[in-house]
Amino acid sequence: MLKFRKMHRDAAGPPLTSRNDDRLTRIGSFLSRTKLDELPQLWNVVRGEMSLVGPRPEDPQFVALYPTGFDAVLEARPGITGLSQLAFAKEDWILERPELDGSYVD
């Protein structure tokens, strides 16, 4: 899945980014906020590797937590946008809520 680089080359840390993540470059923050970092994935659609609508590819770390829970999702062609993008359009804001303690898994 192609994306623009949003973080500094030596960035390390959790696989998800929050709104004020210091790993983001200035341009990366803009790309993330406007969702323009998804544009290169149109090339994946043209090549037949992705569709416009479908489940988003998930990080292997999270799939490993629920190996059989992702079976149906992994059978479908991944998409640039899907239900999770609508439900979690402000994911960076959601992850910053104190009651979630920054936990995507929970």
CNS distance restraints for C-alpha pairs under 8 A (distance, minus, plus):
assign (resid   1 and name CA) (resid  41 and name CA) 6.19 0.50 0.50
assign (resid   1 and name CA) (resid  44 and name CA) 6.62 0.50 0.50
assign (resid   2 and name CA) (resid  38 and name CA) 7.78 0.50 0.50
assign (resid   2 and name CA) (resid  40 and name CA) 5.41 0.50 0.50
assign (resid   2 and name CA) (resid  41 and name CA) 5.16 0.50 0.50
assign (resid   2 and name CA) (resid  43 and name CA) 7.74 0.50 0.50
assign (resid   2 and name CA) (resid  44 and name CA) 7.07 0.50 0.50
assign (resid   3 and name CA) (resid  37 and name CA) 5.52 0.50 0.50
assign (resid   3 and name CA) (resid  38 and name CA) 5.77 0.50 0.50
assign (resid   3 and name CA) (resid  39 and name CA) 7.11 0.50 0.50
assign (resid   3 and name CA) (resid  40 and name CA) 5.39 0.50 0.50
assign (resid   3 and name CA) (resid  41 and name CA) 6.43 0.50 0.50
assign (resid   4 and name CA) (resid  37 and name CA) 5.17 0.50 0.50
assign (resid   4 and name CA) (resid  38 and name CA) 7.49 0.50 0.50
assign (resid   4 and name CA) (resid  40 and name CA) 6.96 0.50 0.50
assign (resid   5 and name CA) (resid  28 and name CA) 6.83 0.50 0.50
assign (resid   5 and name CA) (resid  37 and name CA) 7.75 0.50 0.50
assign (resid   6 and name CA) (resid  24 and name CA) 5.58 0.50 0.50
assign (resid   6 and name CA) (resid  25 and name CA) 5.98 0.50 0.50
assign (resid   6 and name CA) (resid  27 and name CA) 6.99 0.50 0.50
assign (resid   6 and name CA) (resid  28 and name CA) 3.68 0.50 0.50
assign (resid   6 and name CA) (resid  29 and name CA) 6.77 0.50 0.50
assign (resid   6 and name CA) (resid  31 and name CA) 7.08 0.50 0.50
assign (resid   6 and name CA) (resid  32 and name CA) 7.27 0.50 0.50
assign (resid   6 and name CA) (resid  37 and name CA) 7.66 0.50 0.50
assign (resid   7 and name CA) (resid  11 and name CA) 6.34 0.50 0.50
assign (resid   7 and name CA) (resid  23 and name CA) 5.32 0.50 0.50
assign (resid   7 and name CA) (resid  24 and name CA) 4.23 0.50 0.50
assign (resid   7 and name CA) (resid  25 and name CA) 5.32 0.50 0.50
assign (resid   7 and name CA) (resid  28 and name CA) 6.16 0.50 0.50
assign (resid   8 and name CA) (resid  23 and name CA) 6.02 0.50 0.50
assign (resid   8 and name CA) (resid  24 and name CA) 6.34 0.50 0.50
assign (resid   8 and name CA) (resid  25 and name CA) 6.01 0.50 0.50
assign (resid  11 and name CA) (resid  23 and name CA) 5.64 0.50 0.50
assign (resid  12 and name CA) (resid  23 and name CA) 7.74 0.50 0.50
assign (resid  15 and name CA) (resid  59 and name CA) 7.74 0.50 0.50
assign (resid  17 and name CA) (resid  21 and name CA) 5.95 0.50 0.50
assign (resid  17 and name CA) (resid  92 and name CA) 6.37 0.50 0.50
assign (resid  18 and name CA) (resid  91 and name CA) 7.65 0.50 0.50
assign (resid  18 and name CA) (resid  92 and name CA) 4.20 0.50 0.50
assign (resid  18 and name CA) (resid  93 and name CA) 6.76 0.50 0.50
assign (resid  18 and name CA) (resid  95 and name CA) 6.45 0.50 0.50
assign (resid  18 and name CA) (resid  96 and name CA) 6.72 0.50 0.50
assign (resid  19 and name CA) (resid  92 and name CA) 4.89 0.50 0.50
assign (resid  19 and name CA) (resid  93 and name CA) 6.18 0.50 0.50
assign (resid  19 and name CA) (resid  96 and name CA) 7.85 0.50 0.50
assign (resid  24 and name CA) (resid  28 and name CA) 5.38 0.50 0.50
assign (resid  24 and name CA) (resid  29 and name CA) 5.62 0.50 0.50
assign (resid  25 and name CA) (resid  29 and name CA) 6.04 0.50 0.50
assign (resid  26 and name CA) (resid  30 and name CA) 6.66 0.50 0.50
assign (resid  27 and name CA) (resid  31 and name CA) 6.17 0.50 0.50
assign (resid  28 and name CA) (resid  32 and name CA) 6.01 0.50 0.50
assign (resid  29 and name CA) (resid  33 and name CA) 6.05 0.50 0.50
assign (resid  30 and name CA) (resid  34 and name CA) 6.10 0.50 0.50
assign (resid  31 and name CA) (resid  35 and name CA) 5.68 0.50 0.50
assign (resid  31 and name CA) (resid  36 and name CA) 4.92 0.50 0.50
assign (resid  31 and name CA) (resid  37 and name CA) 5.12 0.50 0.50
assign (resid  32 and name CA) (resid  36 and name CA) 6.62 0.50 0.50
assign (resid  32 and name CA) (resid  37 and name CA) 5.97 0.50 0.50
assign (resid  35 and name CA) (resid  39 and name CA) 7.99 0.50 0.50
assign (resid  38 and name CA) (resid  42 and name CA) 7.89 0.50 0.50
assign (resid  38 and name CA) (resid  80 and name CA) 7.19 0.50 0.50
assign (resid  40 and name CA) (resid  44 and name CA) 7.53 0.50 0.50
assign (resid  41 and name CA) (resid  45 and name CA) 6.50 0.50 0.50
assign (resid  41 and name CA) (resid  50 and name CA) 7.87 0.50 0.50
assign (resid  41 and name CA) (resid  80 and name CA) 6.77 0.50 0.50
assign (resid  42 and name CA) (resid  46 and name CA) 6.26 0.50 0.50
assign (resid  42 and name CA) (resid  52 and name CA) 7.92 0.50 0.50
assign (resid  42 and name CA) (resid  80 and name CA) 7.90 0.50 0.50
assign (resid  43 and name CA) (resid  47 and name CA) 6.22 0.50 0.50
assign (resid  44 and name CA) (resid  48 and name CA) 6.31 0.50 0.50
assign (resid  44 and name CA) (resid  49 and name CA) 5.20 0.50 0.50
assign (resid  44 and name CA) (resid  50 and name CA) 5.49 0.50 0.50
assign (resid  44 and name CA) (resid  51 and name CA) 7.96 0.50 0.50
assign (resid  45 and name CA) (resid  49 and name CA) 5.78 0.50 0.50
assign (resid  45 and name CA) (resid  50 and name CA) 4.62 0.50 0.50
assign (resid  45 and name CA) (resid  51 and name CA) 5.23 0.50 0.50
assign (resid  45 and name CA) (resid  52 and name CA) 6.73 0.50 0.50
assign (resid  49 and name CA) (resid  77 and name CA) 7.39 0.50 0.50
assign (resid  49 and name CA) (resid  78 and name CA) 7.72 0.50 0.50
assign (resid  50 and name CA) (resid  77 and name CA) 5.87 0.50 0.50
assign (resid  50 and name CA) (resid  78 and name CA) 5.12 0.50 0.50
assign (resid  50 and name CA) (resid  79 and name CA) 5.24 0.50 0.50
assign (resid  50 and name CA) (resid  80 and name CA) 7.16 0.50 0.50
assign (resid  51 and name CA) (resid  77 and name CA) 6.57 0.50 0.50
assign (resid  51 and name CA) (resid  78 and name CA) 6.22 0.50 0.50
assign (resid  51 and name CA) (resid  79 and name CA) 4.53 0.50 0.50
assign (resid  51 and name CA) (resid  80 and name CA) 6.52 0.50 0.50
assign (resid  52 and name CA) (resid  79 and name CA) 5.08 0.50 0.50
assign (resid  52 and name CA) (resid  80 and name CA) 5.08 0.50 0.50
assign (resid  52 and name CA) (resid  81 and name CA) 6.17 0.50 0.50
assign (resid  53 and name CA) (resid  78 and name CA) 7.65 0.50 0.50
assign (resid  53 and name CA) (resid  79 and name CA) 4.63 0.50 0.50
assign (resid  53 and name CA) (resid  80 and name CA) 5.93 0.50 0.50
assign (resid  53 and name CA) (resid  81 and name CA) 4.98 0.50 0.50
assign (resid  53 and name CA) (resid  82 and name CA) 5.33 0.50 0.50
assign (resid  54 and name CA) (resid  76 and name CA) 7.27 0.50 0.50
assign (resid  54 and name CA) (resid  77 and name CA) 6.50 0.50 0.50
assign (resid  54 and name CA) (resid  78 and name CA) 5.16 0.50 0.50
assign (resid  54 and name CA) (resid  79 and name CA) 3.91 0.50 0.50
assign (resid  54 and name CA) (resid  80 and name CA) 6.86 0.50 0.50
assign (resid  54 and name CA) (resid  81 and name CA) 6.16 0.50 0.50
assign (resid  54 and name CA) (resid  82 and name CA) 5.04 0.50 0.50
assign (resid  54 and name CA) (resid  83 and name CA) 7.89 0.50 0.50
assign (resid  55 and name CA) (resid  73 and name CA) 6.52 0.50 0.50
assign (resid  55 and name CA) (resid  76 and name CA) 7.21 0.50 0.50
assign (resid  55 and name CA) (resid  77 and name CA) 7.36 0.50 0.50
assign (resid  55 and name CA) (resid  78 and name CA) 5.06 0.50 0.50
assign (resid  55 and name CA) (resid  79 and name CA) 5.43 0.50 0.50
assign (resid  55 and name CA) (resid  80 and name CA) 7.89 0.50 0.50
assign (resid  55 and name CA) (resid  81 and name CA) 7.15 0.50 0.50
assign (resid  55 and name CA) (resid  82 and name CA) 5.47 0.50 0.50
assign (resid  55 and name CA) (resid  83 and name CA) 7.28 0.50 0.50
assign (resid  55 and name CA) (resid  84 and name CA) 7.51 0.50 0.50
assign (resid  56 and name CA) (resid  78 and name CA) 5.36 0.50 0.50
assign (resid  56 and name CA) (resid  79 and name CA) 5.50 0.50 0.50
assign (resid  56 and name CA) (resid  80 and name CA) 6.56 0.50 0.50
assign (resid  56 and name CA) (resid  81 and name CA) 6.79 0.50 0.50
assign (resid  56 and name CA) (resid  82 and name CA) 6.74 0.50 0.50
assign (resid  56 and name CA) (resid  84 and name CA) 7.59 0.50 0.50
assign (resid  57 and name CA) (resid  74 and name CA) 7.96 0.50 0.50
assign (resid  57 and name CA) (resid  78 and name CA) 5.80 0.50 0.50
assign (resid  57 and name CA) (resid  79 and name CA) 7.67 0.50 0.50
assign (resid  58 and name CA) (resid  62 and name CA) 6.95 0.50 0.50
assign (resid  58 and name CA) (resid  63 and name CA) 6.75 0.50 0.50
assign (resid  59 and name CA) (resid  63 and name CA) 6.53 0.50 0.50
assign (resid  60 and name CA) (resid  64 and name CA) 6.06 0.50 0.50
assign (resid  61 and name CA) (resid  65 and name CA) 6.90 0.50 0.50
assign (resid  62 and name CA) (resid  66 and name CA) 7.15 0.50 0.50
assign (resid  62 and name CA) (resid 105 and name CA) 7.32 0.50 0.50
assign (resid  63 and name CA) (resid  67 and name CA) 5.72 0.50 0.50
assign (resid  63 and name CA) (resid  69 and name CA) 7.92 0.50 0.50
assign (resid  63 and name CA) (resid  70 and name CA) 6.44 0.50 0.50
assign (resid  66 and name CA) (resid  70 and name CA) 6.71 0.50 0.50
assign (resid  67 and name CA) (resid  71 and name CA) 7.34 0.50 0.50
assign (resid  70 and name CA) (resid  74 and name CA) 5.98 0.50 0.50
assign (resid  71 and name CA) (resid  75 and name CA) 6.44 0.50 0.50
assign (resid  72 and name CA) (resid  76 and name CA) 6.95 0.50 0.50
assign (resid  74 and name CA) (resid  78 and name CA) 7.91 0.50 0.50
assign (resid  81 and name CA) (resid  85 and name CA) 5.91 0.50 0.50
assign (resid  82 and name CA) (resid  86 and name CA) 6.75 0.50 0.50
assign (resid  83 and name CA) (resid  87 and name CA) 6.13 0.50 0.50
assign (resid  84 and name CA) (resid  88 and name CA) 5.65 0.50 0.50
assign (resid  84 and name CA) (resid  89 and name CA) 7.74 0.50 0.50
assign (resid  85 and name CA) (resid  89 and name CA) 5.19 0.50 0.50
assign (resid  88 and name CA) (resid  94 and name CA) 7.78 0.50 0.50
assign (resid  90 and name CA) (resid  94 and name CA) 6.29 0.50 0.50
assign (resid  91 and name CA) (resid  95 and name CA) 6.05 0.50 0.50
assign (resid  92 and name CA) (resid  96 and name CA) 6.61 0.50 0.50
assign (resid  93 and name CA) (resid  97 and name CA) 6.96 0.50 0.50
assign (resid  95 and name CA) (resid 100 and name CA) 6.73 0.50 0.50
assign (resid  95 and name CA) (resid 101 and name CA) 7.52 0.50 0.50
assign (resid  95 and name CA) (resid 102 and name CA) 4.79 0.50 0.50
assign (resid  95 and name CA) (resid 103 and name CA) 6.80 0.50 0.50
assign (resid  95 and name CA) (resid 104 and name CA) 6.88 0.50 0.50
assign (resid  96 and name CA) (resid 100 and name CA) 7.52 0.50 0.50
assign (resid  96 and name CA) (resid 101 and name CA) 7.33 0.50 0.50
assign (resid  96 and name CA) (resid 102 and name CA) 5.75 0.50 0.50
assign (resid  97 and name CA) (resid 101 and name CA) 6.77 0.50 0.50
assign (resid  97 and name CA) (resid 102 and name CA) 6.98 0.50 0.50
assign (resid  98 and name CA) (resid 102 and name CA) 7.18 0.50 0.50
assign (resid 100 and name CA) (resid 104 and name CA) 7.98 0.50 0.50
assign (resid 100 and name CA) (resid 106 and name CA) 7.38 0.50 0.50
